[in-house]
Amino acid sequence: MSLYTLLGYSFTLSMSISLILLIASVYIGRKEIKAELKGISKYSIILFLLILALFLYIAIFHVTAFEELYFDENIYQGIAMNILKHGEMLWCLAGTGYLNSCYISTLYHDPAGWSFFIAIFFAILGISTSTAYISELFIGSLSLLFIFILSYLLSKKNSVAVFSTAILALMPEVLIWSRTQADPDLPFMTFSIMTFMFFVLFMKRKKPITFSMFLFSLSLTLYMRTEAVLLLGIFALLAVLFDIKNIEEIKDKIFGIIRKITNDEKFSSLMLVFFLLMAPQIIYVGIEASNPQYGQPTNAPAISTSYLNSNLNTNINYLLGNYNSTIYFPAVAAKYAIPLAILGSLLILLQKKNRLNTLLLAWSWFFAYLLFYSLFYAGGALFGVDVRFMLQTMPSLAIMDAFGVALAAEYIAMISKWAYRKMAPRKEKRNKRRFSFKLKKVYFAAFVLSSVIIFSIFVAYPFEKISKNIDLNVSDMPQQNVIAPSIQFFYSNYSYVPSKCLVFSFTPDIWYEVGRPSMQIGYMGSSNSTIVNIEKNFTCYVLDYGYWCMVPPYNNTLCAYGKSSYSTITLSEGSIPYTNEHPAFYLLENYTT
């Protein structure tokens, strides 16, 4: 068994165990969770459900659903099929329809943690692109639940929990990426929120069961993307600085954590299980670090300080909402986010409790990923669809923005209450019970009114102005002018390819989805005995002259060679608007093995 095959099985096994242990921990520790959430009011729950319904309504009826990542999302679905059918979290390069058989597998250059969950959705709802779309929308919706709980745990304020949920729900990028097929970045954001949620729960309860919730949620999150390893540093920092009152406590806190892990059998056992579950991913990260291939220019590093100035400038301008234009779609950010987060931070400093915990958690999370992606060659928000990397900055901004709205409204309500107390008639003041009741009504009315006004000014109105960029047609998106028609051609015409033919394609995964056997186009014409033996299982062969065959360098090399080396019969041919390009499926008449 090769190392890659062993890793493929290990990934699936480790994620399965992590998920089972997380679910078990949540069930066993449900009383700990209830104890921390008992202050959530029924009105907040109703508001949360209304926000969720609004999010789903906008996402389903007003956001264009399409594949953003240039067939990468088909690869994630192909890996999901490989997990479901064969237990391997690997990329299949040659296989039959629905991957009932996979002949050649390898590691993909991105972690495939999200594919594990797509496989679960496939098992429940069936293998189809519709299922993949449902899974992405589900995980986008789940992010709202997690941000609601995390915000409440941090603030113990229903208002902050509701506002953070509403703000995240109205962030354009969250809506856009909730309507794509199988992107792992939105799930990475959602699982990160979940992990921060369980971290805060653990820091409040400090029980082995809450520690296990945190560890196993972290384990799942670390499988989502390579850069998830940054979370280890963030949580190490937070573990030391959470709840400290002065600098002198830091040393004692560090040694206290070490003693707890080494001397407490329950904590040390949980840490051992965690590291065993993470061993496959640690090996994978080591393999990736030794040979990082992420599409960067030849001889250029994937990560370098030379990218920092340009990318950081681009990303800050993006987060300030300076690129809200169809030219840069789908780079759409609201202008309110950073200014309101700064206001929230300043108002938090005026609070007596939990001042530093919230600020430390939110801003360490925000800056860690803003700086990391700014060091990545494709980490600029305008680098194609890589604006998706900015999703990891959204939750912390939503939390700080919520504090900005809620605390500003609280101060306005306090001022209104003070003013009413000063101006109320003396006769009314003498009736203390009646006067106290009226003061509460004044405070509540002022809080609700000011909340609505502040939220509308900084959140709802800006969203209304940029919403036209969310529901664009695919044909209006500049980066989609070739790939979108190519994908449309595929789904409209794949049935012209006989189901028993082997299709040579740059994207075999998309053929697996529709029940056709396929093989990487680079194997076409190979004399390798393994490839030849695989090809003998089929009696006809087809060239998928798709997107990658219409763009350099393959249009004039591999694809041109494949098309000219054999006698061909056109099974179906399309056209790309405003170009001379024609996607097609060609039957290779004289292809022999």
ABEGO torsion letter per residue (X at the ends): XBAAAAAAAAAAAAAAAAAAAAAAAAAAAAAAAAAAAAABBAAAAAAAAAAAAAAAAAAAAABBBBBAAGGAAAAAAAAAAAAAAAGBBBBBABBBBGGABBABBBBBABBAAAAAAAAAAAAAAEBBAAAAAAAAAAAAAAAAAAAAAAAAAAAGBAAAAAAAAAAAAABAAAAAAAABAABAAAAAAAAAAAAAAAAAAAAAAGBAAAAAAAAAAAAAAAAABAAAAAAAAAAAAAAAABGBABAAAAAAAAAAAAAAAAABAAAAAAAAAAAAAAAAAAAAAAAAAABBBAGBBBGBBABBAAAAAAAAAAAAAAAAGAABBAAAOABBBBAAAAAAAAAAAAAAAABABGAAAAAAAAAAAAAAAAAAAAABAAABAABEAAAAAAAAAAAAAAAAAAAAAAAAAAAAAAAAAAAAAAABBAAAAABAAAAAAAAAAAAAAAAAAAAAAAAAAAAAAAAAAAAAAAABBAAABAAAAAAAAAAAAAAAAAAABBAABBBBBABAAAAAAAGBBBBBAAABGBABAAAAAAAAABABBBBBBBAAAABOAAAABAAAAAAAABBBBBABBBBBBGBABBBBBBBBAABBX
